[in-house]
Amino acid sequence: MENVLIVGATSAIAQETAKCFARSGAALFLVGRSPDKLQAVADDLSVRGASKVGSLAVDLTQTTRHPEILQGARAFLGRIDGVLIAHGTLPAQERAERDREYAADALEVNLVSPVSILTVLSSYFYEQGTGCIAVITSVAGDRGRRSNYVYGAAKGGLARFLEGLRARLAPAGVRVLTVKPGLVDTPMTAHLPKNLLFASAERVGKRIHRAMLRGQAVVYIPWYWRWIMLVLRSIPEPFFRRLPL
Amino acid sequence: MPPGHRPGYDPFGAVTVGTYAPSGTYRCVRFATNFWDSTLPGSWRREIEGMPAHSLSLVREDATPMPVVPAGPRYQSWGRYPRVARQDVLQIVWRCDVPRWDTLDRSVLPFGQGRSYGDSCLNEGGVLLDASGLRRFISFDHDHGILACEAGVTLAEILAVTLPRGWILPVIPGTKFVSVGGAIANDIHGKNHHRAGSFGCHVRNLELLRSSGERMTCSPESHSDLFAATVGGLGLTGLILSAELQLARVGTALLEVERIRFGQLNEFFEISEESDATCEHTVAWIDCLAGGRKLGRGVFHRANHVQQTVPAGVRTRGTVALSVPFYAPRVLLNRYTMKAFNTCYYGGQFTTTRKRLTPYERFFFPLDSVRNWNRVYGRPGFLQYQCVVPPRVGRDAIREILERTARAGRGSFLAVLKQFGQRASPGLLSFPRPGLTLALDFPFQGRPTLALCDDLDAVVAQAGGAVYPAKDARMSPEHFARYYPTCDDFLKHMDPRFSSSFWRRVTGATD
């Protein structure tokens, strides 16, 4: 993949995936909120071997500006071979239960914003007839749990959206990858106590890179989450809601 | 040019313009032209009239700063002794996001990869600033070998990026899993000290964040006294954010290695003298359990880089990584098994000298091929005792130390002897200095181990030498003061909010 657009490029997982692309000499276009941080990531990727790196500073909750992302990336890269959409936040469940605006914001960032970007990108890719769109969702979207259902709703909704998008774009030759990481040790989870289930951002980033090259459809990272979630999904709800999850 | 700044990139005069739905505070920032143009809401544009609108962007401030959380099991030192009970950690992920000092009420200490052996990377009751997230490169000048990177970048990552382009770190320690910040703060050395000096000799400049909020670019030319205090300064002068290093040219990733077996200590001195003149890298493994007529027997390793192209069929990559999955039971490691290992290793060497092409990783980092090798010493951990003694009295002092160690029979398979060169270290508290340096590993067995180290301290102090703080977990304040007479000078440059378990132990400071 020679020309890659990365949205939410300053997230830990996106940086690790971008490093993999940089090592193989790809051209990268980074989109994120903070110009300072984008500059830091762009410099890093250049040293690691990216053939060129451009960036656009934009607040991704401003959906009116999403067409700019496609314009910017096309102007800089020419053709776009791959996209990774990686931005997101982990809302505090307790606050989201009480604070209407906060809960709506969480869905804004984690669901509405990626859907808006994907809508802009999908027509472009449909016409191009080739390419790969990878989007980071979460294992939290596979089941609604009392401890994290607002985040889960956003990620679950996004996963459904991607399922449909994959079906729509497949005949055109465009691949859509749903990435479902488990617990990952990143700044987003810095406040959580770490246990053995946590994977490093580096491991997740490398796996995403590999899945994009292979053209996979759904990937759980690390692999064991596929089986953990298979078990959790198969528990009927009357039992599931009694579980302390 | 200081690291992190490039022409045309200047996030100057950030103006907070106001708040914007859905939530958060926005800053207005001017940015470089390689960012895509952004358009501002009309009502806001009026507020910032006079500034060129095409180069402005609105940035939402991070609503949630990184939290201070209890430190997990990762935040230990490599020797696993001492263990620290209460310690918190704050992750530092971006150079542009500084810690909110007003919310930190305790002392802080930078933490990188936790490869210091003792307590110099621990801060009991305080906060660790985990800089391992600062792992980005900043720039690399291929023509002149000048690399700028953030302080948490590991030497492994640097070598992976620079070696294929013909540049190598000028100083390479025994492990590649250390950060640049840690390499500077401990002013580490390598097998080529007799030629290249210590790591600090190759730092062109560094960016230091002080708890006053100041960012200072320190180099041998500007803020030179703070630079000297920071190199080898054990992380106590502030948080190193980034550094610019001068790399060395190299032809290939291969070394031509010679191993020479020697039967006693005197032979080491002869071989070392001769080898330092002809070889870039020299070091000797010593059988520290052998006493009497075999005292100081060992294997001398010397190597030069292969500059021309690699002959076909030679492996240039290191070996496969193994791992010690859990703490080994102590019974496996006793004086008989260690003696057997040492005898086999010594006896297994050729008696004649042979040259061999070796991948750099196998020569420089033999222990890195076994992940978590420190676990072979079991849960109680181990101490490493590394000292340097001046050349004049060095031979007798080393002999004395080896005799005492052999007599106590508490050594293990890791004992390393090397001649340091004359090149002065730039740091105030730097450990490397001309003379002989000996490193010994001791499985931690409580009081007898500590007593043996104290015993060795007496010899080192008598000889006018020093013990390496990065590897220390037990030296007394009196000995520290003797080893590092420049300590008073150093105190003037310390950051008042920085401290470590090590520092409180060796100076008696309370916080």
Chai-1 contact restraints between the chains, C-beta under 6 A:
chainA,res_idxA,chainB,res_idxB,connection_type,confidence,min_distance_angstrom,max_distance_angstrom,comment,restraint_id
A,R33,B,R60,contact,1.0,0.0,6.0,A-B,restraint_1
A,S34,B,V59,contact,1.0,0.0,6.0,A-B,restraint_2
A,P35,B,V29,contact,1.0,0.0,6.0,A-B,restraint_3
A,P35,B,F31,contact,1.0,0.0,6.0,A-B,restraint_4
A,P35,B,F35,contact,1.0,0.0,6.0,A-B,restraint_5
A,P35,B,S57,contact,1.0,0.0,6.0,A-B,restraint_6
A,D36,B,P11,contact,1.0,0.0,6.0,A-B,restraint_7
A,D36,B,C96,contact,1.0,0.0,6.0,A-B,restraint_8
A,K37,B,W94,contact,1.0,0.0,6.0,A-B,restraint_9
A,A40,B,R136,contact,1.0,0.0,6.0,A-B,restraint_10
A,D43,B,I138,contact,1.0,0.0,6.0,A-B,restraint_11
A,D44,B,R136,contact,1.0,0.0,6.0,A-B,restraint_12
A,D44,B,F137,contact,1.0,0.0,6.0,A-B,restraint_13
A,V47,B,F137,contact,1.0,0.0,6.0,A-B,restraint_14
A,V47,B,F140,contact,1.0,0.0,6.0,A-B,restraint_15
A,S55,B,F35,contact,1.0,0.0,6.0,A-B,restraint_16
A,L56,B,W36,contact,1.0,0.0,6.0,A-B,restraint_17
A,A57,B,F35,contact,1.0,0.0,6.0,A-B,restraint_18
A,A57,B,S57,contact,1.0,0.0,6.0,A-B,restraint_19
A,D59,B,R60,contact,1.0,0.0,6.0,A-B,restraint_20
A,G72,B,W36,contact,1.0,0.0,6.0,A-B,restraint_21
A,D105,B,P22,contact,1.0,0.0,6.0,A-B,restraint_22
A,P187,B,V93,contact,1.0,0.0,6.0,A-B,restraint_23
A,A190,B,M66,contact,1.0,0.0,6.0,A-B,restraint_24
A,A190,B,P67,contact,1.0,0.0,6.0,A-B,restraint_25
A,A190,B,Q91,contact,1.0,0.0,6.0,A-B,restraint_26
A,H191,B,P67,contact,1.0,0.0,6.0,A-B,restraint_27
A,H191,B,V69,contact,1.0,0.0,6.0,A-B,restraint_28
A,K194,B,G72,contact,1.0,0.0,6.0,A-B,restraint_29
